[in-house]
Amino acid sequence: MTALVGYAWPGNVRKLEHAIERAVILARGRVIGVRDLPPEVREQPPADVSRGQLDLKGNEPALIREALRRFHGNRKRAAAALNVSPVTLWRKMKRFGINDADRD
Protein backbone atom coordinates (compact mmCIF):
# COMPACT_ATOMS: atom_id res chain seq x y z
CA MET A 1 0.00 0.00 0.00
CA THR A 2 2.87 2.36 0.79
CA ALA A 3 4.32 1.90 -2.70
CA LEU A 4 0.95 2.54 -4.33
CA VAL A 5 0.20 5.66 -2.29
CA GLY A 6 3.75 6.96 -2.61
CA TYR A 7 3.84 6.75 -6.40
CA ALA A 8 3.03 10.02 -8.23
CA TRP A 9 0.69 8.34 -10.81
CA PRO A 10 1.44 10.59 -13.76
CA GLY A 11 -1.27 10.52 -16.36
CA ASN A 12 -4.64 9.38 -15.12
CA VAL A 13 -6.51 6.79 -13.10
CA ARG A 14 -6.14 4.23 -15.88
CA LYS A 15 -2.46 3.84 -15.06
CA LEU A 16 -3.40 2.90 -11.50
CA GLU A 17 -6.07 0.51 -12.78
CA HIS A 18 -3.56 -1.20 -15.09
CA ALA A 19 -1.03 -1.51 -12.27
CA ILE A 20 -3.61 -3.18 -10.03
CA GLU A 21 -4.75 -5.51 -12.82
CA ARG A 22 -1.14 -6.47 -13.51
CA ALA A 23 -0.51 -7.13 -9.83
CA VAL A 24 -3.60 -9.33 -9.56
CA ILE A 25 -2.50 -11.37 -12.57
CA LEU A 26 1.10 -11.74 -11.38
CA ALA A 27 0.36 -12.31 -7.69
CA ARG A 28 1.82 -15.59 -6.49
CA GLY A 29 -0.60 -15.94 -3.62
CA ARG A 30 -3.81 -14.51 -2.27
CA VAL A 31 -2.12 -11.26 -1.25
CA ILE A 32 -0.59 -8.76 -3.68
CA GLY A 33 2.98 -7.94 -2.72
CA VAL A 34 5.36 -5.20 -3.78
CA ARG A 35 7.07 -7.66 -6.13
CA ASP A 36 3.80 -7.95 -8.08
CA LEU A 37 3.66 -4.22 -8.84
CA PRO A 38 5.07 -2.68 -12.04
CA PRO A 39 8.80 -1.86 -11.86
CA GLU A 40 8.27 1.91 -11.92
CA VAL A 41 6.06 1.66 -8.84
CA ARG A 42 8.10 -0.78 -6.77
CA GLU A 43 11.49 0.77 -7.63
CA GLN A 44 10.65 4.39 -6.89
CA PRO A 45 13.22 6.13 -4.72
CA PRO A 46 12.16 6.79 -1.13
CA ALA A 47 11.00 10.31 -0.40
CA ASP A 48 13.63 12.56 1.13
CA VAL A 49 12.03 14.60 3.90
CA SER A 50 15.05 16.83 4.34
CA ARG A 51 14.85 18.01 0.70
CA GLY A 52 11.12 18.70 0.90
CA GLN A 53 10.11 16.10 -1.68
CA LEU A 54 6.99 15.00 0.19
CA ASP A 55 4.08 16.52 -1.68
CA LEU A 56 0.88 16.58 0.36
CA LYS A 57 -0.96 18.71 -2.22
CA GLY A 58 0.16 16.36 -4.99
CA ASN A 59 -1.26 13.36 -3.16
CA GLU A 60 -4.55 15.05 -2.35
CA PRO A 61 -6.43 13.78 -5.45
CA ALA A 62 -5.39 10.18 -4.75
CA LEU A 63 -6.47 10.47 -1.12
CA ILE A 64 -9.84 11.90 -2.12
CA ARG A 65 -10.40 9.11 -4.64
CA GLU A 66 -9.44 6.50 -2.04
CA ALA A 67 -11.82 7.97 0.55
CA LEU A 68 -14.66 8.02 -2.00
CA ARG A 69 -13.87 4.42 -2.95
CA ARG A 70 -13.80 3.24 0.66
CA PHE A 71 -17.13 4.87 1.43
CA HIS A 72 -18.77 3.90 -1.87
CA GLY A 73 -19.19 7.49 -3.03
CA ASN A 74 -20.67 8.75 0.24
CA ARG A 75 -19.21 12.25 0.29
CA LYS A 76 -20.23 12.98 3.87
CA ARG A 77 -18.42 9.92 5.24
CA ALA A 78 -15.43 10.49 2.92
CA ALA A 79 -15.18 14.09 4.11
CA ALA A 80 -15.28 12.97 7.74
CA ALA A 81 -12.50 10.44 7.09
CA LEU A 82 -10.40 13.14 5.42
CA ASN A 83 -11.12 15.52 8.31
CA VAL A 84 -12.67 18.18 6.05
CA SER A 85 -16.21 19.48 5.64
CA PRO A 86 -18.40 18.03 2.87
CA VAL A 87 -18.33 21.45 1.17
CA THR A 88 -14.52 21.48 1.24
CA LEU A 89 -14.46 17.96 -0.20
CA TRP A 90 -16.83 19.01 -2.98
CA ARG A 91 -14.64 22.04 -3.81
CA LYS A 92 -11.50 19.91 -3.91
CA MET A 93 -13.22 17.34 -6.12
CA LYS A 94 -14.23 20.14 -8.47
CA ARG A 95 -10.70 21.64 -8.47
CA PHE A 96 -9.05 18.28 -9.23
CA GLY A 97 -11.71 17.22 -11.74
CA ILE A 98 -12.83 14.27 -9.63
CA ASN A 99 -16.36 13.05 -10.17
CA ASP A 100 -18.32 10.20 -8.64
CA ALA A 101 -17.28 7.87 -11.47
CA ASP A 102 -13.59 8.23 -10.46
CA ARG A 103 -14.13 6.33 -7.23
CA ASP A 104 -14.38 2.88 -8.89
C-alpha positions as CSV (number, residue, x, y, z in Angstrom):
1,M,0.0,0.0,0.0
2,T,2.9,2.4,0.8
3,A,4.3,1.9,-2.7
4,L,0.9,2.5,-4.3
5,V,0.2,5.7,-2.3
6,G,3.7,7.0,-2.6
7,Y,3.8,6.8,-6.4
8,A,3.0,10.0,-8.2
9,W,0.7,8.3,-10.8
10,P,1.4,10.6,-13.8
11,G,-1.3,10.5,-16.4
12,N,-4.6,9.4,-15.1
13,V,-6.5,6.8,-13.1
14,R,-6.1,4.2,-15.9
15,K,-2.5,3.8,-15.1
16,L,-3.4,2.9,-11.5
17,E,-6.1,0.5,-12.8
18,H,-3.6,-1.2,-15.1
19,A,-1.0,-1.5,-12.3
20,I,-3.6,-3.2,-10.0
21,E,-4.8,-5.5,-12.8
22,R,-1.1,-6.5,-13.5
23,A,-0.5,-7.1,-9.8
24,V,-3.6,-9.3,-9.6
25,I,-2.5,-11.4,-12.6
26,L,1.1,-11.7,-11.4
27,A,0.4,-12.3,-7.7
28,R,1.8,-15.6,-6.5
29,G,-0.6,-15.9,-3.6
30,R,-3.8,-14.5,-2.3
31,V,-2.1,-11.3,-1.2
32,I,-0.6,-8.8,-3.7
33,G,3.0,-7.9,-2.7
34,V,5.4,-5.2,-3.8
35,R,7.1,-7.7,-6.1
36,D,3.8,-8.0,-8.1
37,L,3.7,-4.2,-8.8
38,P,5.1,-2.7,-12.0
39,P,8.8,-1.9,-11.9
40,E,8.3,1.9,-11.9
41,V,6.1,1.7,-8.8
42,R,8.1,-0.8,-6.8
43,E,11.5,0.8,-7.6
44,Q,10.6,4.4,-6.9
45,P,13.2,6.1,-4.7
46,P,12.2,6.8,-1.1
47,A,11.0,10.3,-0.4
48,D,13.6,12.6,1.1
49,V,12.0,14.6,3.9
50,S,15.1,16.8,4.3
51,R,14.9,18.0,0.7
52,G,11.1,18.7,0.9
53,Q,10.1,16.1,-1.7
54,L,7.0,15.0,0.2
55,D,4.1,16.5,-1.7
56,L,0.9,16.6,0.4
57,K,-1.0,18.7,-2.2
58,G,0.2,16.4,-5.0
59,N,-1.3,13.4,-3.2
60,E,-4.6,15.0,-2.4
61,P,-6.4,13.8,-5.5
62,A,-5.4,10.2,-4.8
63,L,-6.5,10.5,-1.1
64,I,-9.8,11.9,-2.1
65,R,-10.4,9.1,-4.6
66,E,-9.4,6.5,-2.0
67,A,-11.8,8.0,0.5
68,L,-14.7,8.0,-2.0
69,R,-13.9,4.4,-2.9
70,R,-13.8,3.2,0.7
71,F,-17.1,4.9,1.4
72,H,-18.8,3.9,-1.9
73,G,-19.2,7.5,-3.0
74,N,-20.7,8.7,0.2
75,R,-19.2,12.2,0.3
76,K,-20.2,13.0,3.9
77,R,-18.4,9.9,5.2
78,A,-15.4,10.5,2.9
79,A,-15.2,14.1,4.1
80,A,-15.3,13.0,7.7
81,A,-12.5,10.4,7.1
82,L,-10.4,13.1,5.4
83,N,-11.1,15.5,8.3
84,V,-12.7,18.2,6.1
85,S,-16.2,19.5,5.6
86,P,-18.4,18.0,2.9
87,V,-18.3,21.4,1.2
88,T,-14.5,21.5,1.2
89,L,-14.5,18.0,-0.2
90,W,-16.8,19.0,-3.0
91,R,-14.6,22.0,-3.8
92,K,-11.5,19.9,-3.9
93,M,-13.2,17.3,-6.1
94,K,-14.2,20.1,-8.5
95,R,-10.7,21.6,-8.5
96,F,-9.1,18.3,-9.2
97,G,-11.7,17.2,-11.7
98,I,-12.8,14.3,-9.6
99,N,-16.4,13.1,-10.2
100,D,-18.3,10.2,-8.6
101,A,-17.3,7.9,-11.5
102,D,-13.6,8.2,-10.5
103,R,-14.1,6.3,-7.2
104,D,-14.4,2.9,-8.9
